[in-house]
């Protein structure tokens, strides 16, 4: 059994950012499909910009995103700061705000999760 908090910080500006997104989604999918593993997938910082794109059924990585959609949460503060509020609301995603508007990485560490950033 392994517990992981996967945090996608990569923005949506470059090919390298898309690579980090896909690697993060693939890692999340692997944890989600492994019995006994617990996984949280958080879009934080510029990573919140991906939500609108990934919700589009025609997006290249929409199906991969949908495979882990039930585990997706978003930094509340960053969704606003990066203009993703409407997309997050339309997608019905959970917002995390326990650390002054941001996710608490410390809480994940305290709960025994490995924190992996992309």
Backbone torsions as a table, in degrees:
resi	resn	phi	psi	omega
1	UNK	NA	134.9	178.2
2	UNK	-135.5	139.7	176.8
3	UNK	-115.7	132.3	-177.2
4	UNK	-138.5	139.2	169.5
5	UNK	-108.8	111.5	-178.8
6	UNK	-100.4	122.4	-176.5
7	UNK	-116.5	120.7	177.8
8	UNK	-97.6	113.8	-179.4
9	UNK	-107.0	-15.8	-175.9
10	UNK	-63.2	131.7	175.5
11	UNK	-75.7	-171.5	-174.9
12	UNK	-113.3	35.1	-173.0
13	UNK	-100.5	-21.5	-172.6
14	UNK	-139.0	169.0	175.4
15	UNK	-62.2	-38.5	178.2
16	UNK	-63.6	-38.9	177.1
17	UNK	-62.1	-42.8	178.7
18	UNK	-62.6	-38.1	177.2
19	UNK	-62.2	-42.8	178.1
20	UNK	-65.3	-39.7	176.6
21	UNK	-58.5	-51.4	-176.8
22	UNK	-62.3	-42.3	177.9
23	UNK	-62.0	-39.7	177.3
24	UNK	-65.5	-43.0	178.5
25	UNK	-66.4	-39.7	177.7
26	UNK	-64.0	-41.8	177.7
27	UNK	-63.3	-43.1	179.2
28	UNK	-61.5	-43.1	179.4
29	UNK	-61.8	-41.9	179.1
30	UNK	-60.3	-45.3	177.9
31	UNK	-65.3	-41.9	-178.4
32	UNK	-63.1	-31.7	-177.1
33	UNK	-88.7	-4.4	-178.5
34	UNK	-98.0	117.6	-179.3
35	UNK	-57.4	133.3	177.3
36	UNK	92.5	-16.8	177.3
37	UNK	-80.7	149.2	174.5
38	UNK	-120.9	132.4	-174.2
39	UNK	-138.6	139.3	170.6
40	UNK	-119.7	135.6	178.2
41	UNK	-117.9	117.6	-174.0
42	UNK	-122.2	127.0	171.1
43	UNK	-93.2	121.2	-172.8
44	UNK	-134.1	158.8	178.7
45	UNK	55.0	-139.5	179.9
46	UNK	-63.2	-17.5	177.5
47	UNK	-59.4	-24.2	179.0
48	UNK	-64.2	-20.8	179.4
49	UNK	-64.3	-21.6	-177.7
50	UNK	-72.8	-23.4	-171.3
51	UNK	-56.2	-50.2	-179.0
52	UNK	-59.1	-43.4	-179.7
53	UNK	-65.3	-45.0	-176.0
54	UNK	-71.1	-23.9	176.9
55	UNK	-73.9	-18.3	178.4
56	UNK	-72.8	119.9	-177.3
57	UNK	-60.3	-20.9	-179.8
58	UNK	-89.0	-4.7	-179.0
59	UNK	-70.2	141.0	-177.6
60	UNK	-52.9	-33.8	-176.4
61	UNK	-108.7	15.9	-179.6
62	UNK	-58.7	-46.5	-177.2
63	UNK	-64.9	-40.1	176.8
64	UNK	-62.2	-45.4	177.3
65	UNK	-60.3	-44.0	-179.7
66	UNK	-63.2	-29.1	-179.0
67	UNK	-65.8	-18.7	178.8
68	UNK	-124.3	9.4	-174.1
69	UNK	-52.2	-38.3	-177.2
70	UNK	-66.2	-15.5	-179.2
71	UNK	-101.0	-0.9	-173.9
72	UNK	-79.4	133.9	170.1
73	UNK	-132.5	162.7	-174.7
74	UNK	-134.7	141.2	173.9
75	UNK	-63.9	122.7	-177.7
76	UNK	-62.0	-49.0	-178.0
77	UNK	-62.1	-47.5	-175.4
78	UNK	-68.7	-30.7	175.8
79	UNK	-57.8	-41.6	177.4
80	UNK	-72.2	-44.2	-176.5
81	UNK	-64.8	-29.1	-177.9
82	UNK	-106.9	15.8	173.8
83	UNK	70.1	27.4	-176.8
84	UNK	-105.6	6.6	-176.3
85	UNK	-52.5	-50.9	-176.7
86	UNK	-63.0	-43.0	-179.9
87	UNK	-64.0	-41.4	179.2
88	UNK	-64.2	-44.8	179.0
89	UNK	-64.3	-45.0	180.0
90	UNK	-61.4	-33.4	-179.5
91	UNK	-81.3	-11.7	-179.7
92	UNK	68.2	31.3	-176.8
93	UNK	-82.4	151.1	177.0
94	UNK	-72.4	136.1	175.2
95	UNK	-102.8	137.3	179.0
96	UNK	-111.2	132.1	-174.9
97	UNK	-148.0	25.0	-172.2
98	UNK	-75.1	-8.6	179.4
99	UNK	-123.6	77.7	-179.8
100	UNK	54.2	44.3	177.7
101	UNK	94.7	-7.4	-177.0
102	UNK	-115.7	164.4	172.8
103	UNK	-65.5	150.1	176.2
104	UNK	-94.2	101.0	177.3
105	UNK	-64.2	-36.9	179.3
106	UNK	-57.9	-39.6	179.5
107	UNK	-62.1	-40.7	177.1
108	UNK	-63.3	-44.6	179.2
109	UNK	-62.6	-43.9	-179.8
110	UNK	-62.5	-31.6	178.8
111	UNK	-84.9	5.1	175.4
112	UNK	88.0	10.7	178.5
113	UNK	-79.0	143.5	167.0
114	UNK	-82.6	130.5	178.8
115	UNK	-99.0	122.5	-177.5
116	UNK	-122.1	126.3	-179.4
117	UNK	-112.0	144.7	177.3
118	UNK	-130.4	NA	NA
